[in-house]
Amino acid sequence: SIPGQRTELFGRYDFHSQIKEAAFTQFENGDFKGAILNAFIEVVDRVKIRTGHPKDKNGKDLDGDDLMNKTFGCDGEQTPKIKFNSLKDGLDYAEQRGLMYLFKGVVGIRDKKAHLNFIQNDPLKTIEYLSLASLLLRLLDENS
């Protein structure tokens, strides 16, 4: 696809403003891998910012699964830093866990896309990845 067609495709969806900022230029230039990577990095960074950059027991900034577990985990004695609901019953806990796993999935995809040389040449699939990142940022905005 040519840049004008990519711009039109990108513009069909009202992405979260931070996803637009993080990914539009790469998407428009056909760097779909870069667009996805930037969007997912933005999601992780926003979680860090919203939670005050939590640290591990050695004072190192949390990242990846550890960050998402600390931020959204609700099992045992853990109280999530960001709740998506009132955690009043099993369905609430299931939703909280499910959303935590979506955020953890973004971490796994971010890590693979950052460390492996691969070709992403499907603009529609890229839009879908960006849509996931956009949804997660909207949920963060609504619940933190």
C-alpha positions as a Markdown table, in Angstrom:
| # | Residue | x | y | z |
|---|---|---|---|---|
| 1 | Ser | 0.0 | 0.0 | 0.0 |
| 2 | Ile | 1.1 | 3.5 | -0.7 |
| 3 | Pro | 1.4 | 6.2 | 2.1 |
| 4 | Gly | -1.8 | 8.0 | 1.2 |
| 5 | Gln | -3.8 | 4.7 | 1.4 |
| 6 | Arg | -2.0 | 3.9 | 4.7 |
| 7 | Thr | -2.9 | 7.3 | 6.1 |
| 8 | Glu | -6.6 | 6.8 | 5.1 |
| 9 | Leu | -6.6 | 3.3 | 6.7 |
| 10 | Phe | -5.1 | 4.6 | 9.9 |
| 11 | Gly | -7.6 | 7.5 | 10.0 |
| 12 | Arg | -10.6 | 5.1 | 9.9 |
| 13 | Tyr | -10.1 | 4.4 | 13.6 |
| 14 | Asp | -10.0 | 6.9 | 16.3 |
| 15 | Phe | -6.9 | 5.6 | 18.1 |
| 16 | His | -6.0 | 6.8 | 21.6 |
| 17 | Ser | -4.0 | 10.0 | 21.1 |
| 18 | Gln | -0.8 | 8.5 | 22.6 |
| 19 | Ile | -1.0 | 5.6 | 20.1 |
| 20 | Lys | -1.5 | 8.1 | 17.2 |
| 21 | Glu | 1.6 | 9.9 | 18.5 |
| 22 | Ala | 3.7 | 6.8 | 19.0 |
| 23 | Ala | 2.8 | 4.9 | 15.9 |
| 24 | Phe | 1.4 | 7.0 | 13.1 |
| 25 | Thr | 4.6 | 8.1 | 11.4 |
| 26 | Gln | 5.9 | 4.5 | 11.3 |
| 27 | Phe | 2.6 | 3.2 | 10.0 |
| 28 | Glu | 2.4 | 5.9 | 7.3 |
| 29 | Asn | 6.0 | 5.0 | 6.2 |
| 30 | Gly | 5.2 | 1.3 | 6.0 |
| 31 | Asp | 7.3 | 0.4 | 9.1 |
| 32 | Phe | 4.5 | -1.8 | 10.5 |
| 33 | Lys | 6.9 | -3.6 | 12.9 |
| 34 | Gly | 8.0 | -0.3 | 14.3 |
| 35 | Ala | 4.5 | 1.0 | 14.6 |
| 36 | Ile | 3.4 | -2.0 | 16.7 |
| 37 | Leu | 6.6 | -1.9 | 18.8 |
| 38 | Asn | 6.2 | 1.8 | 19.5 |
| 39 | Ala | 2.5 | 1.3 | 20.5 |
| 40 | Phe | 3.3 | -1.5 | 22.8 |
| 41 | Ile | 6.2 | 0.3 | 24.4 |
| 42 | Glu | 3.8 | 3.2 | 25.0 |
| 43 | Val | 1.4 | 0.9 | 26.8 |
| 44 | Val | 4.1 | -0.4 | 29.1 |
| 45 | Asp | 5.4 | 3.1 | 29.7 |
| 46 | Arg | 2.0 | 4.4 | 30.5 |
| 47 | Val | 1.5 | 1.6 | 33.1 |
| 48 | Lys | 4.9 | 2.6 | 34.7 |
| 49 | Ile | 3.9 | 6.3 | 34.8 |
| 50 | Arg | 0.4 | 5.6 | 36.2 |
| 51 | Thr | 1.9 | 3.5 | 39.0 |
| 52 | Gly | 4.8 | 5.7 | 39.9 |
| 53 | His | 7.5 | 3.5 | 38.4 |
| 54 | Pro | 7.2 | 0.6 | 40.9 |
| 55 | Lys | 10.5 | -1.0 | 42.0 |
| 56 | Asp | 11.5 | -4.5 | 42.9 |
| 57 | Lys | 13.0 | -5.4 | 46.3 |
| 58 | Asn | 16.4 | -4.3 | 45.0 |
| 59 | Gly | 15.2 | -0.9 | 43.9 |
| 60 | Lys | 15.2 | -1.7 | 40.2 |
| 61 | Asp | 12.3 | -0.4 | 38.1 |
| 62 | Leu | 9.8 | -3.2 | 37.4 |
| 63 | Asp | 9.1 | -4.1 | 33.7 |
| 64 | Gly | 7.4 | -6.8 | 31.8 |
| 65 | Asp | 5.4 | -9.5 | 33.5 |
| 66 | Asp | 6.7 | -8.4 | 37.0 |
| 67 | Leu | 5.3 | -4.9 | 36.3 |
| 68 | Met | 1.9 | -6.2 | 35.1 |
| 69 | Asn | 1.6 | -8.7 | 38.0 |
| 70 | Lys | 2.3 | -5.9 | 40.6 |
| 71 | Thr | 0.0 | -3.4 | 38.8 |
| 72 | Phe | -3.0 | -5.6 | 38.0 |
| 73 | Gly | -2.6 | -8.8 | 40.1 |
| 74 | Cys | -5.4 | -9.5 | 42.5 |
| 75 | Asp | -4.8 | -13.0 | 43.9 |
| 76 | Gly | -4.0 | -14.0 | 47.4 |
| 77 | Glu | -3.2 | -10.9 | 49.6 |
| 78 | Gln | -2.4 | -8.8 | 46.6 |
| 79 | Thr | -4.3 | -5.6 | 46.0 |
| 80 | Pro | -3.9 | -4.3 | 42.4 |
| 81 | Lys | -2.5 | -0.8 | 42.0 |
| 82 | Ile | -5.0 | -0.3 | 39.1 |
| 83 | Lys | -8.5 | -2.0 | 39.4 |
| 84 | Phe | -10.8 | -2.3 | 36.5 |
| 85 | Asn | -13.8 | -2.9 | 38.7 |
| 86 | Ser | -14.8 | -3.1 | 42.4 |
| 87 | Leu | -13.5 | -6.7 | 42.9 |
| 88 | Lys | -16.6 | -7.7 | 44.7 |
| 89 | Asp | -17.1 | -11.2 | 43.3 |
| 90 | Gly | -15.6 | -13.9 | 41.2 |
| 91 | Leu | -16.6 | -12.4 | 37.9 |
| 92 | Asp | -14.9 | -9.1 | 38.9 |
| 93 | Tyr | -11.7 | -11.0 | 39.8 |
| 94 | Ala | -11.9 | -13.0 | 36.5 |
| 95 | Glu | -12.2 | -9.7 | 34.5 |
| 96 | Gln | -9.3 | -8.2 | 36.5 |
| 97 | Arg | -7.1 | -11.2 | 35.7 |
| 98 | Gly | -8.2 | -11.3 | 32.1 |
| 99 | Leu | -7.2 | -7.7 | 31.5 |
| 100 | Met | -4.0 | -8.3 | 33.4 |
| 101 | Tyr | -3.2 | -11.1 | 30.9 |
| 102 | Leu | -4.0 | -8.7 | 27.9 |
| 103 | Phe | -1.4 | -6.3 | 29.3 |
| 104 | Lys | 1.0 | -9.2 | 29.9 |
| 105 | Gly | 0.4 | -10.3 | 26.3 |
| 106 | Val | 1.5 | -6.9 | 25.1 |
| 107 | Val | 4.7 | -7.3 | 27.0 |
| 108 | Gly | 5.4 | -10.6 | 25.3 |
| 109 | Ile | 4.7 | -9.3 | 21.9 |
| 110 | Arg | 6.7 | -6.2 | 22.5 |
| 111 | Asp | 9.7 | -8.3 | 23.6 |
| 112 | Lys | 9.5 | -10.6 | 20.6 |
| 113 | Lys | 9.1 | -7.7 | 18.1 |
| 114 | Ala | 12.0 | -5.9 | 19.7 |
| 115 | His | 14.4 | -8.8 | 19.7 |
| 116 | Leu | 13.6 | -10.8 | 16.5 |
| 117 | Asn | 14.2 | -9.8 | 12.9 |
| 118 | Phe | 10.9 | -10.4 | 11.2 |
| 119 | Ile | 8.8 | -8.9 | 8.5 |
| 120 | Gln | 5.4 | -7.4 | 9.2 |
| 121 | Asn | 3.9 | -6.3 | 5.9 |
| 122 | Asp | 0.1 | -6.6 | 6.6 |
| 123 | Pro | -1.4 | -3.1 | 7.3 |
| 124 | Leu | -4.7 | -4.5 | 8.5 |
| 125 | Lys | -3.1 | -6.8 | 11.0 |
| 126 | Thr | -1.0 | -3.9 | 12.2 |
| 127 | Ile | -4.2 | -1.8 | 12.7 |
| 128 | Glu | -5.5 | -4.6 | 14.8 |
| 129 | Tyr | -2.4 | -4.6 | 17.0 |
| 130 | Leu | -2.6 | -0.8 | 17.3 |
| 131 | Ser | -6.3 | -1.2 | 18.2 |
| 132 | Leu | -5.4 | -3.5 | 21.1 |
| 133 | Ala | -2.8 | -0.9 | 22.4 |
| 134 | Ser | -5.4 | 1.9 | 22.0 |
| 135 | Leu | -8.0 | -0.1 | 24.0 |
| 136 | Leu | -5.5 | -0.8 | 26.8 |
| 137 | Leu | -4.6 | 2.9 | 27.1 |
| 138 | Arg | -8.3 | 3.9 | 27.2 |
| 139 | Leu | -8.9 | 1.3 | 30.0 |
| 140 | Leu | -5.9 | 2.8 | 31.9 |
| 141 | Asp | -7.3 | 6.3 | 31.5 |
| 142 | Glu | -10.7 | 5.2 | 32.8 |
| 143 | Asn | -9.4 | 3.2 | 35.8 |
| 144 | Ser | -6.3 | 5.0 | 37.1 |
